[in-house]
Every structure is written in structure tokens, then in C-alpha cells.
Amino acid sequence: MKIKEVIVVEGKSDTTVIKNAVNADTLETNGSEISEETIEQIRLAQEKRGVIIFTDPDYPGERIRKIISNSVPGCKHAFLPKQEAIAKNRRGLGVEHASKESIREALDNVKEEYIEEVERITWNDLVSAGLIGGPKAKARREKLGRRLRIGYMNGKQLHKRLMMFQITEEQFADAILEIQQEERE
């Protein structure tokens, strides 16, 4: 599997795992303090080949994703569910701990950012689906993020991400139906 876009990762370990799973070029941010030089390299990569942001499913990874996304519009995004990024000794979380299959699946399900976001799923839709407020909201957001391959986030971030990736009403409704059926079992 050859990836046309440059994959932006956090560090060298991520690069090693990605290159073992697919044929791709990577660019490392070397942590969450992204330099202007690194942002410029990402901009150039976006202009020439396109960029896939593939960061860890944790707070620092989401912070890096947001910084890059705000600085370099139009990037694509790959997400790993947390449970697929946990170290075997359970003492780490990150892309570097994922299996080749998980990496390939994340890259097969890349989400494209849309510059002109359209609100298809409203805040009220999120509340009605039990994704905001209530005892099961966090667990439901985790399940929804896995099903839609858009990662885990809080309610406000979920609303933004659904717009950013132009998730359709049908995709949303299907995922919610699956979650509700799973909860009944």
C-alpha cells in the first residue's frame, strides 16, 4: 500500500511503525511544541502531495492535530481508536503501539477536512442522541467516534468534527442506531 500524501506523526517511533505497515513518507512534529519551521514543511507537503495528520489518540495528539489543522487548512485525518493504540504492557498510548492492521485500517478510513463546513447534524441532534449531558454521553461519544472513524472528543469538539468531515445525517443516524442496539443487548 503506497500512500501519496505525507503522513504527519509525532515522533520517530511512529514513523517506524507507519513505514512497517505501509509505503509512505512521514514528517515528525517532535512533540507538541511545533516550530514554525515544521509548520512550513507541512504547508509545503500539503501543496505538493497532500497531508494526512496521524497523531496519538490522547490530549497532546489532539492538540497537535488542532495546531496543524488551524495552520494548514485542507489536511486529511487518520484516527486510531484508543484501545488499538495501547502498549502491550499497558504503560503507553500512541500510534507506535498499534498493529500493522490497525495502521492500515486507519489510513483506509482517512477523513478529509472541508474548508466550508456545513452543519448537517445540529447541537440538538447531539443532545437528543444522548451524546451531550447525561450518564452515558461519554461512552456514546467514544462508540460514535470509533464507528465513524473520527476519534474520541468532548461534545463541543464532536459537533465541530462532524461538520469538518461532513458526516451525513444518514451516517450519523446509522451509527446512533447501532449504538442503541448494542446498549439494549
PyMOL commands that set and color helices and strands:
alter all, ss='L'
color gray80, all
select helices_A, chain A and resi 12-21+36-48+59-71+82-84+95-97+100-108+123-128+137-148+155-164+169-184
alter helices_A, ss='H'
color red, helices_A
select strands_A, chain A and resi 2-9+23-28+51-53+76-77+111-112
alter strands_A, ss='S'
color yellow, strands_A
deselect
rebuild
show_as cartoon
